[in-house]
Amino acid sequence: MKSLTYILFFTFIYGCAEQEANTIKYKFRTEEVVKKDCRIAIEQKNSSVRNDVNSKNFIKNYTKAFNANNKIKRACDPYR
């Protein structure tokens, strides 16, 4: 039981440790791919906003906007 407690404790500490972050721009994707993905994500967000003008569900629109903003952040991130 004591060893199981130690294993769980060290697993928790390791899980909460700071993870290594990518510090090199365009390491996994080229600059052209990043710009293209960013442009596509922005166009998709703008077209979906125009389609949902008549919708009355506030929570649904809020979550769609939140997800669209996160999608744009991911698409335009050169470190990803």
C-alpha positions as CSV (number, residue, x, y, z in Angstrom):
1,M,0.0,0.0,0.0
2,K,2.9,2.3,0.8
3,S,4.5,1.7,-2.5
4,L,1.3,2.4,-4.4
5,T,1.0,5.7,-2.6
6,Y,4.5,6.6,-3.7
7,I,3.8,5.6,-7.3
8,L,0.6,7.7,-7.3
9,F,2.4,10.7,-5.7
10,F,5.3,10.7,-8.1
11,T,2.9,10.2,-11.1
12,F,1.0,13.3,-9.9
13,I,4.2,15.3,-9.5
14,Y,5.5,14.3,-12.9
15,G,2.1,15.1,-14.5
16,C,2.1,18.6,-13.0
17,A,5.7,19.4,-14.1
18,E,6.2,22.0,-16.8
19,Q,6.3,20.4,-20.2
20,E,8.8,21.3,-22.8
21,A,7.6,24.0,-25.2
22,N,8.5,24.4,-28.8
23,T,10.7,27.5,-29.2
24,I,11.5,27.2,-32.9
25,K,9.1,28.9,-35.4
26,Y,7.9,26.8,-38.3
27,K,9.5,23.6,-36.9
28,F,6.7,21.3,-38.0
29,R,4.9,23.4,-40.7
30,T,6.3,25.8,-43.3
31,E,5.4,29.5,-43.3
32,E,3.2,29.0,-46.4
33,V,1.2,26.3,-44.8
34,V,0.6,28.4,-41.6
35,K,-0.6,31.4,-43.6
36,K,-2.9,29.2,-45.7
37,D,-4.4,27.4,-42.7
38,C,-4.8,30.8,-41.0
39,R,-6.6,32.3,-43.9
40,I,-8.9,29.3,-44.3
41,A,-9.8,29.3,-40.6
42,I,-10.6,33.1,-40.7
43,E,-12.8,32.6,-43.8
44,Q,-14.6,29.7,-42.2
45,K,-15.3,31.8,-39.1
46,N,-16.6,34.7,-41.2
47,S,-18.9,32.5,-43.3
48,S,-20.3,30.7,-40.3
49,V,-21.1,34.0,-38.6
50,R,-23.1,35.1,-41.7
51,N,-25.0,31.8,-41.6
52,D,-26.1,32.0,-38.0
53,V,-27.5,35.5,-37.9
54,N,-31.1,34.4,-37.3
55,S,-30.2,31.9,-34.5
56,K,-31.7,32.6,-31.1
57,N,-29.7,30.2,-29.0
58,F,-27.1,32.3,-27.1
59,I,-25.1,29.4,-25.6
60,K,-24.8,27.6,-28.9
61,N,-23.6,30.8,-30.6
62,Y,-21.2,31.5,-27.7
63,T,-19.6,28.1,-27.9
64,K,-19.3,28.2,-31.7
65,A,-17.6,31.6,-31.5
66,F,-15.2,30.4,-28.7
67,N,-14.3,27.3,-30.7
68,A,-13.8,29.3,-33.9
69,N,-11.4,31.7,-32.1
70,N,-9.5,28.7,-30.7
71,K,-9.3,27.2,-34.2
72,I,-7.9,30.5,-35.6
73,K,-5.3,30.6,-32.8
74,R,-4.2,27.1,-33.5
75,A,-4.1,27.6,-37.2
76,C,-2.1,30.8,-37.0
77,D,0.4,29.6,-34.4
78,P,3.8,29.1,-36.1
79,Y,5.1,27.1,-33.1
80,R,2.4,24.3,-33.4
